[in-house]
Amino acid sequence: MALALNVELRPATPGDVESMAGVYARAFGHSSKLDQIVEAFQVYMELAERGRGGCIVAEHEGSVVATGCYALYGGHAWIGAVTVEPRLQRRRIGTAVTRRLLQLLHGRVPSIGLDATPAGEQLYRWLGFTPEYRTTAYLLPEKPPVLGGRLRVEELDAVPAWLRELDAEAAGGDRAALIEAWLRRGAKLLAVKGEGYALVHRCRRGPLIARSIDAAWSLLAEAMARGGRRLIAPAVNQQVLEMLAVLGARETHVFTRMRLGSPRPEKPEMIYAIHSYMKG
């Protein structure tokens, strides 16, 4: 492995967002829809303003060449968007970024989570992370089968107390700031009152949290009717895997959910879709 380049690590600012999105897009081979990636980094900037997260960048010769972000969800933190320009990968820059993030989080939370790509899993194991379970991204059909027996789904314009409590029970931490940030960017918040909710933004749906399979089906059907075709499911929830098989969903990417520190008090049986690989 080549030696690391001389890079400067510093906190990201709102003015870095376009450059960060470009690095992320090139690292993961996204050739279009850069605006969606920009929005994701803008959410991190908003979390930073509220003391609930932030990002760092690595600069080389005056240009942003790597990114890394984190979000604080009460009792645990999430690391995401650790990316490096393809031409500069395997130079230990990603390792340096991850270590800086871990330094920023040291002593603040007992547990840190992330979703590792197959290429990145070895690095995170080396840094002390433990694999928990697989998460798989799916592409859903444009014309899904008719789903019957649906519960009443309503669209909310704010995060009510019951939804905040339900999400915290499932995810093991307070993610209301994240949900509210996406609502301000046009996401749709669908809910079966007291039973579950789903966030839908552009073609993506998630989180999708539900207490029952009926609520999950109802929310998924409504999300699909609104054009949501991408979903990331935890492999430990057998019910969502069975739902996706019925729908004829196609796997596109597989990641590994990993943890550093104590386990999160999450309930995977309530989690039918995670938000994204950038924010858990």
Summary of the structure (lengths in Angstrom):
residues: 280
radius of gyration: 18.3
end to end distance: 29.7
largest distance: 59.6
contacts: 925
relative contact order: 0.16
helix: 35%
strand: 32%
